[in-house]
Structure formats: structure tokens, C-alpha cells
């Protein structure tokens, strides 16, 4: 893997983790109760995509 690819994935995973930790479903502020939930869903899809790409690369090489 290229170093920039690892760095970009590391930053995205870290930002997703911070958003996941900051989510508060009981907050009256829509940023914490709605926006971060959507970010968390995108983050989970991103992690699943990385997992499937890794499985594909290990299977077909």
C-alpha cells in the first residue's frame, strides 16, 4: 500500500471515531442528535467497504 493511502484512511477512521464518541441521541442540539448519527452511519459503511476491499484483495491475489 502507498503511504498516502494509509494516512488518509487513518485520518478518516480517527475522525469517524471522534464523531462516534461525540454522538448524543438525547441532545436537543440537532448536530449531536442527527448529524453525527448520519456521520456514524457513513463511517460504518466506510469501514465495511475497507473490509470488503481487503477481503477481495486477499482472495484474488
N, C-alpha and C positions, 0 to 999 in steps of 0.2 A: 504494500500500500504506500501511497505517496504521503509524505509528512503533512502536507496542507490538508489532505482529506481527513487524516486522523485529528488534526487540530480543529477543523470545522465541526466534525462530529462531536468532539469533546466539548466544544463551546455550546453546541445545540443541546446536548444531553444535560449539561450543567444548568443552562437557562431553563430547560423544561423541569428539571428537578427543583429549582428555586420556585417556579410557578406552582408546582405541585405542593410544595411546603407552605406557600402563602395562601392557598385556596381556603376560603371560609364560607361555607354554604349558608350560615346564619347571619352573615353580614348584610346590613341594609345597603351598603355601597355596591352598585351593580358590577363594579370592576372585580371585586373579590368573589362575588357570588355567581356571576355569569361569565364574564370574560375569561377569568382564569380557569374555569371549568372547561370552556372551549379550547383553551390552550392546552390543558391537560389531555383532552381527547386527541388533539393533533399530535401531542408528544407521544402518546401511546401508539398511535398509528405509525409515527416515525420510527419508534423502537421496533415495532413489528416488521416494518419494511426493511430495516437494517438486519433483523434476524433472518428474514426470508432471503435477502441478498446473500448473506453469509452461508446459509444452507445451500443455495443454488451454486455458489462458487465452490464450495467444498464437494458438492455432488458431481459436478460436471468437469472437474479438473483432475 
